[in-house]
Amino acid sequence: MQADPAPSPSTAIAALEVRDLVKDFAVGLRGLKLRAVDHLSLRVEAGQIYGLLGPNGSGKSTTIKLLLGLLEPTEGTAAIFGVPSGRVASRREVGYLPESPYFYRHLTGRELVAFYASICGLPRAERRARVAEVIEWVGMTAAADRRVGTYSKGMLQRIGLAQALVHDPRLLILDEPTAGIDPVGSGAVAALLIQLKARGKTVLITSHLLAQIEEICDRVAILHRGRLLLEGAVPDLVGSTGRQALIVEALPPGELAELRAWLGTRGRALERVEPAQRRLDRVFLELVGRAGGDQGP
């Protein structure tokens, strides 16, 4: 007997789905309507890293709050693994890190993550090992027993990521998770997200670090004033422009003239010559890596 075929992405239950989502806010004494999300429809398949992009005020954070049931939609629907986002059950499989988290300052990082583990119902017998594991994942072991009130912005983001991971959720929703983190730490977070994807997790991430989003995301959506401008697979969005580039390493001036002449005999022209460049983040990470890497949080 043959096994049933695997469901196609169009028929499988999406990790996240919003349909015709609208959110209006009343502003001012007259209660004028401000539309923060304008008939937005998105679908995020399980196992993807999905980037939600847009300038400040584009509706990214509002969309996340609607997904989490923290706001009621004016119109439309939102669901997490097929469960309407207004139900508490929809959030059991979610780990969430807001853009500016607030944590109890008197607790140590380890105590904070353990507190969230208990809230999420992690059995006491598993709690200590799991807390230590996720703290190590985010590079906070050395500072885990310091009080949260002494943490820098970047350290708060890292310990916040640990609390989002501690109950082993199927879905991570991360609003600017690398805000305030240096490039080395930001790269470590990106590597961790790729590892989580390999374990079958789904990640919805907002970020202004577009180079990093390009590297780690399967698909992205670009919002502007609450509307969807563009959505698609990253390779499709940054794919070929129909033009070609010829890269030649260390070409002497005399040979450059020969190359121009050779192209001319074939009806082609050399448009420009420019020195090869690396992105600044690559240069920084290479230099720091050669110098010994990160020396702690």
C-alpha positions in Angstrom: 0.0 0.0 0.0 1.4 3.4 -1.0 1.8 6.1 1.6 -0.3 9.2 1.3 1.5 12.0 -0.5 2.9 14.8 1.5 0.7 17.9 1.6 1.7 20.7 -0.7 2.4 24.1 0.8 -0.9 25.4 -0.4 -2.8 22.6 1.5 -0.7 22.2 4.6 -1.5 24.2 7.7 0.5 27.4 7.6 2.6 28.4 10.6 1.2 31.9 10.3 -1.6 33.2 8.1 -3.4 36.5 8.0 -6.2 37.3 5.6 -7.4 40.8 4.7 -6.2 42.1 8.0 -7.1 45.6 9.0 -6.3 47.6 12.2 -7.6 51.1 12.8 -6.8 53.3 15.8 -8.8 56.3 17.0 -6.5 59.3 17.5 -7.1 62.7 19.0 -10.2 64.1 20.7 -12.3 63.7 17.6 -11.4 60.0 17.3 -10.1 60.3 13.8 -9.2 57.0 12.2 -5.6 56.0 11.7 -5.2 52.8 9.7 -2.0 51.0 10.8 -2.6 47.8 8.9 -4.5 48.0 5.6 -6.0 44.7 4.2 -2.9 42.7 4.7 -2.7 39.0 3.6 0.3 36.8 4.3 1.1 33.1 4.6 4.2 31.8 6.3 4.9 28.1 5.8 6.2 25.9 8.6 10.0 25.6 8.6 10.7 29.0 7.0 12.6 32.1 8.2 10.3 34.9 7.0 11.3 38.6 7.1 8.8 41.3 7.7 10.4 44.5 6.4 9.4 48.1 6.1 10.3 51.6 7.4 9.2 52.8 10.9 5.5 53.1 11.0 4.9 50.6 8.2 2.8 48.3 10.5 5.3 45.6 11.3 4.9 45.7 15.1 1.1 46.2 14.9 0.9 43.1 12.6 2.9 41.1 15.2 0.6 42.2 18.0 -2.4 41.2 16.0 -0.9 37.8 15.4 -0.2 37.3 19.1 -3.7 38.4 20.1 -2.4 41.5 21.9 -4.6 43.6 19.7 -8.1 42.9 18.2 -8.3 43.3 14.4 -10.8 45.8 13.0 -11.3 43.4 10.1 -9.9 40.2 8.8 -8.4 37.1 10.5 -5.1 35.9 11.8 -4.1 32.3 12.8 -1.1 30.4 14.2 -0.9 26.8 13.0 -4.5 27.0 12.1 -5.7 28.3 15.5 -7.3 31.8 15.5 -4.9 34.2 17.2 -7.6 35.5 19.6 -7.4 32.1 21.4 -4.9 31.5 24.2 -4.1 28.1 22.7 -2.6 29.8 19.6 0.2 31.1 21.7 1.4 27.9 23.3 3.7 27.1 20.4 5.1 30.7 20.2 8.3 32.3 21.5 8.2 36.1 21.4 10.8 38.8 21.7 9.5 42.4 21.4 11.6 45.2 20.1 12.1 46.8 23.5 11.5 44.1 26.1 11.1 45.0 29.8 12.3 42.4 32.3 12.5 42.3 36.1 15.7 44.2 36.9 16.3 42.5 40.3 16.5 39.0 38.8 19.7 37.5 37.4 19.6 36.5 33.8 19.4 32.8 34.8 16.6 33.5 37.2 14.7 35.4 34.6 14.9 32.6 32.0 13.9 30.1 34.7 10.9 32.3 35.6 9.7 32.2 32.0 10.3 28.5 31.8 8.0 28.0 34.8 5.3 30.2 33.3 5.5 28.1 30.1 5.0 24.9 32.1 8.4 23.4 31.6 8.8 20.5 34.1 11.0 21.3 37.1 13.2 18.3 36.4 14.1 19.7 33.0 14.2 23.3 33.8 17.8 23.8 35.1 19.4 22.0 32.1 17.2 23.7 29.5 17.8 27.2 31.0 21.6 26.6 30.9 21.3 25.4 27.3 19.5 28.4 25.9 21.6 30.8 27.8 24.7 29.2 26.2 23.1 29.4 22.8 22.7 33.2 23.0 26.2 33.7 24.4 25.2 34.8 27.9 26.7 32.1 30.1 29.4 34.5 31.5 26.8 37.1 32.5 24.0 34.7 33.4 24.3 35.3 37.2 24.5 39.1 37.0 21.3 41.1 37.7 19.4 42.1 34.6 19.5 45.7 35.8 23.2 45.8 35.0 22.8 44.5 31.4 23.5 46.6 28.3 20.9 46.9 25.5 22.6 44.1 23.6 22.7 41.8 26.6 19.0 42.4 27.3 18.2 41.4 23.7 20.3 38.2 24.1 18.6 37.2 27.4 15.3 38.0 25.8 16.0 35.6 23.0 16.8 33.0 25.6 13.5 33.4 27.3 11.7 33.1 23.9 13.5 29.8 23.2 13.3 28.2 26.6 10.0 26.3 26.1 11.2 24.9 22.7 8.4 26.7 20.7 7.6 25.7 17.1 7.4 29.3 16.1 9.6 32.3 17.0 8.4 35.8 16.5 11.3 38.3 16.8 10.8 42.1 16.6 14.3 43.6 15.8 16.1 40.8 17.8 19.6 42.3 17.0 18.8 45.9 18.0 21.7 47.1 20.2 23.8 44.0 19.5 27.3 44.4 18.0 28.1 42.9 14.6 29.7 39.8 16.2 26.7 39.1 18.4 24.4 39.9 15.5 26.1 37.3 13.4 25.8 34.8 16.2 22.1 35.4 16.4 21.7 34.9 12.6 23.7 31.6 12.9 21.4 30.5 15.7 18.3 31.2 13.7 19.6 29.1 10.8 20.3 26.3 13.3 16.7 26.5 14.6 15.4 26.4 11.0 17.4 23.2 10.5 15.5 21.8 13.6 12.2 22.5 11.9 11.4 25.8 13.7 9.6 28.7 12.0 10.9 32.2 12.5 9.1 35.5 11.7 11.6 38.3 12.1 11.6 42.1 11.6 14.9 43.9 11.1 16.5 46.9 9.5 19.7 44.9 8.8 18.8 44.1 5.2 22.1 42.3 4.4 21.4 39.9 7.2 17.8 39.4 6.2 19.0 38.6 2.7 21.3 35.9 4.0 19.0 34.1 6.4 15.4 34.5 5.1 13.6 32.2 2.7 10.9 34.8 2.0 10.2 38.4 2.8 7.3 40.8 2.8 7.8 44.6 2.5 5.2 46.8 4.1 4.6 50.5 3.7 1.9 52.4 5.6 0.2 49.1 6.5 0.0 47.8 3.0 1.9 45.0 1.4 4.2 46.4 -1.3 6.1 43.2 -2.3 6.3 39.6 -1.1 8.3 36.7 -2.4 11.3 34.3 -2.1 14.5 36.2 -1.5 16.4 34.7 -4.6 13.5 35.8 -6.8 13.5 39.4 -5.4 17.3 39.8 -5.7 17.8 37.7 -8.8 19.3 38.5 -12.1 18.7 41.9 -13.7 19.4 40.5 -17.2 22.9 42.1 -17.2 26.2 40.3 -16.7 29.4 41.3 -14.9 32.9 40.2 -15.7 35.2 40.0 -12.7 39.0 39.8 -13.3 41.5 39.8 -10.5 44.6 42.0 -10.6 44.5 42.9 -14.3 47.6 44.9 -15.3 46.9 48.2 -17.3 48.3 46.8 -20.5 46.1 43.8 -20.4 43.1 46.0 -19.6 43.6 47.8 -23.0 43.8 44.4 -24.7 40.5 43.4 -23.1 38.8 46.5 -24.3 40.0 45.9 -27.8 39.0 42.2 -27.7 35.5 43.2 -26.6 35.3 45.8 -29.3 35.9 43.2 -32.0 32.8 41.4 -30.8 30.6 44.4 -30.7 30.8 44.8 -26.9 32.1 47.6 -24.7 33.6 47.7 -21.2 31.2 49.9 -19.3 33.4 50.6 -16.3 36.3 49.4 -14.2 36.1 49.6 -10.4 38.1 48.1 -7.5 36.5 45.1 -5.9 34.9 45.9 -2.5 33.7 43.9 0.5 30.8 44.9 2.6 31.8 46.6 5.8 30.2 44.0 8.0 32.3 41.3 6.4 35.5 43.3 6.9 34.7 43.9 10.5 33.9 40.3 11.3 37.0 39.0 9.5 39.2 41.4 11.5 37.6 40.6 14.8 37.8 36.9 14.0 41.5 37.1 13.3 42.0 39.1 16.5 40.4 36.3 18.6 36.7 36.8 18.3 34.2 38.0 20.9 35.6 38.4 24.4 32.3 38.0 26.2 28.9 39.7 26.3 
